[in-house]
Amino acid sequence: MKARLKKWTEEYGLFLLVVILLVSGWEWIVRQGIIPSFILPAPSAVWGALLENKQLLFEEHLPATLKEVLIGFCLSVIGGLILGVAMHFSRSIEKVLYPFLVISQTVPLIAISPIFIMWFGYSIWSKIAVTILTAFFPIVVSTYDGLKTGGHEYRELLLTMGANRWTIFKKIQIPMALPAIFSGLKMSVVYCVVGATIGEWLGASEGLGYFSRRMSGNLKADAVFASIFLLSMLGIVLFLFIGLLEKQVLKNKNRFN
Amino acid sequence: MLSIKDLSYSFKNEGKSNPIFKQLSLDVKSGEFVSVIGASGSGKSTFFKLITGLLEPDQGDIMVEGQKTGKRLGSIGYMPQKDLLLPWRTVLENVLLPLEVTKEHKQARIPEIREWLSRFGLAEYEKAYPNELSGGMKQRVAFLRTLMTGRDLLLLDEPFGALDSLTKRNMHSWLLDLWGELKKTVLFITHDLEEAILLSDRIYLLQDTGIKEMKVTLPRPRSSQLIYQSEFITMRKELEWLIHNES
């Protein structure tokens, strides 16, 4: 227990110290009146706004955003994996799809979102569409690249054993691609939070993005910061969750030396 | 068992073709241990890829068990230069891989594999992962995996090339002890003359100008102590003479 605590302090101690210093500095600056609080609210004020709106935030807006993020992420994962694998297996699919994938990422989200609102209205699907657009790309790319990585010699070895393409895919390429796929998933889940927030910002009736937009309209900087704080926490928690899953799945797979 | 007739192969690179084998022929009889020696760059590994069926010859025939089969892949047990053990699989799971590929019933073979593992000195490492094994152990696991393909002809591509000389010596003794009861045919690539003489019944020299053959007349069973005896040293001289008079 003591050893674990020591390791934990070594790992995160410095980061925590800097956070405490930053927050205290921030609080001090605002209290001294160097920056007016409607521009930069003090951390204590943000915390106060969080508590004041806790019912609204935790019972209405956070679940709404979480729902969009989770549905968007699941669809991105399914679609991304399918596309990545299809591109791996067929050169023509790869040749056709890859440019479209890149184009899809160069289209400014803010510009295309109104179109989604036109198509899907203010329903949850307009937000999910934005989420998917931001989140599926890292999954496709990491799956596709992961399946390509190395493994050439393993492939030949299995061929000499009489293996077909599918067996090689199952026994060698999937396990070898998993670390890359997990990196893609971690990026993607964070992008999901960003995507959902942008979607809500552009047109929604609930969600943390909608809440922060309404609050900024009312010049309530502390409440805006409170929702930003929650959004970033949501991203962190989801990221850590995927990281934990990765650790479990790759327990023996990261024995590459 | 294996018969190669007039094999030619060239690397094609940007329209230019670069021949590495011309009219190459060799035979391996059932139960023989045959080594192929060649300097680095003489195309040893390409030669093995041709035999396993990973590559197709430009001209000539490669016959396995008298059959000029179109598909050689899967008919020969191939042990590559690197151990190529899958790092996410335990020793036992790695050895089971060939059975999974051919969709054989794995469970029925596990007692047999356990026995092999203990004969290979790996009984306690059944559940270990490759990164927990020494170089010699990895090579033994890879060899057992090759045996599990169930093929009669084994192609070993410099299997001990990456080992230190002490470990290599141990592996030689181990393989010589095992050889009598293996009942396999082996084609063995190496650039170590001593190793080739010690292990083989016949040696082929692979050189730019063609292929040369030498018989190793040392009686079996052999021990690794043989290298200090005069017959062995005579053979070694003869082999070196062959190499130098070729070029």
Interface residues (C-beta under 8 A of the other chain):
Chain A: E153 Y154 E156 L157 L158 L159 T160 M161 G162 A163 T167 K171 I172 P175 N252 K253 R255 F256 N257
Chain B: K49 T52 G53 L54 L73 G74 S75 I76 G77 Y78 P80 K82 L84 L86 P87 W88 R89 L97 P98 E100 V101 T102 Y129 P130 N131 T149
